[in-house]
Amino acid sequence: MKTKFDADDLNLVSLAKEYSNERKARKLFESLRWPDGKPICPHCKNDGEAKAICKLTSKPGSKHKIRAGTYFCGACRKKFTATVGTSFEDSHVPISKWLMAIFILCSSKKSVSALQLSRMLKTTYKTAWFMAMRCRHAMATDIQTAKPLDNICEADETYVTSTGNDNSLSWGKAILALIVERDGEARTRIIPSVTAKNVGQFLNEAVSKTATVNTDEHTAYKKPLKDYKRHDSVVHSRYQYARHNPDGTVSHVNTCESWFSLFKRGLYGSQHIVSREHLQKYASEFEFRWNTRKQTDGERMALFMPRIDGRRLYYRQPAN
C-alpha cells in the first residue's frame, strides 16, 4: 500500500515544523489512518466501491460551518471524520498534538511519564495522561487475531512491585507473564497466580503447538506444555542459566530476563509508580516497541496507526 509520505521522514523536527498546522496535521493523520488514500466509513466499513464517499465543505457565507475533515458515506448515510471509531474519537485535543504524543511514545525506549509529556506538549497533566493511556491501550496486541508464535519461544514470569509512599497505590506485587519468540515478537499478560491453569491458558492462546518452549524449572509449566512439540527447561536453583543441547540448540530464558529488565527500568525510572489497574497498559506499550524494535521511529508510528481502529477507552464502560 502506498502512502503520501515517507515514514523515515517522520520525526519530532518534521512534526513540529511541517505539521503544527492543524490542516496539514489532519492530512497526515488521514494518510496514516487510510494508507490507500481512500477514506473508509467506520460505521458500515464502506470503502467507496459500493457507494461513494464524499468530503463535505461549508458553502461560502454559510452560518452553519461544517467541521473540517468531515466525510459523508453514501451507503449508511452517516457523517464521519478520520478519528471516528478510533482511540481519539470525541477528543478535543488538536490532531497535531496527538501526532506528537504518538511519536514520543513510539520512540521512547523506556517510556515517558504523563508529567513529562504535559511539559513537552504544553497541556495539563490530566490531558497528557488521557492521551498516553489511549495510546498504550491501542498498542496492545489482539491475541485473538495475532499470528501464534511458532518458533523457539521462552516463557517466564516476574513480580512487579509498587513503589512510592502513596498508600492508595501501594498494592504490593502483581505477576506479569511473558512469552517471547526468539528473534520475534512478545506477548504479555497480568495473571493472578502462577498456576498450570493460568499459564496454560496464556500459552494456548499465544503459542502454536508446533513451537519449542523454554522455561525455568517452575512446575506450573510441565502439564500445559505436554502437548507441545518440545519443552526445555533450565534449573536456576542449580545455577543453570543456559544449556547447550546435543542437537545444537541452546535452552534458556535469557530473552525474557532481558525484556523484564528493560520493562522494570523503564517503569521505575520514568513512571516511578503505577496503579495495578493500568499495569497491563504499560506492559502493552513495552510489548509494542519490542515487537517493532527493528523499525525506525517513523515506521513504528506508521505501524501503530492501524491499531487505533475500534480501540475506544472509556472512564466507565457504557451500558450498551
Secondary structure, 3 states (H helix, E strand, C coil): CCCCCCHHHCCHHHHHHHCCCHHHHHHHHHHHHCCCCCCCCCCCCCCCCCCCEEECCCCCCCCCCCCCCCEEECCCCCEECCCCCECCCCCCCCHHHHHHHHHHHHHCCCCCCHHHHHHHHCCCHHHHHHHHHHHHHHHCCCCCCCCCECCEEEEEEEEEECCCCCHHHCCCEEEEEEEEECCCCEEEEEECCCCHHHHHHHHHHHECCCCEEEECCCHHHCCCCCCCCEEEECCHHHCCCCEECCCCCEECCHHHHHHHHHHHHHHHHHHCCCCHHHHHHHHHHHHHHHHCCCCCHHHHHHHHHHHHECCCCCCCCCCC
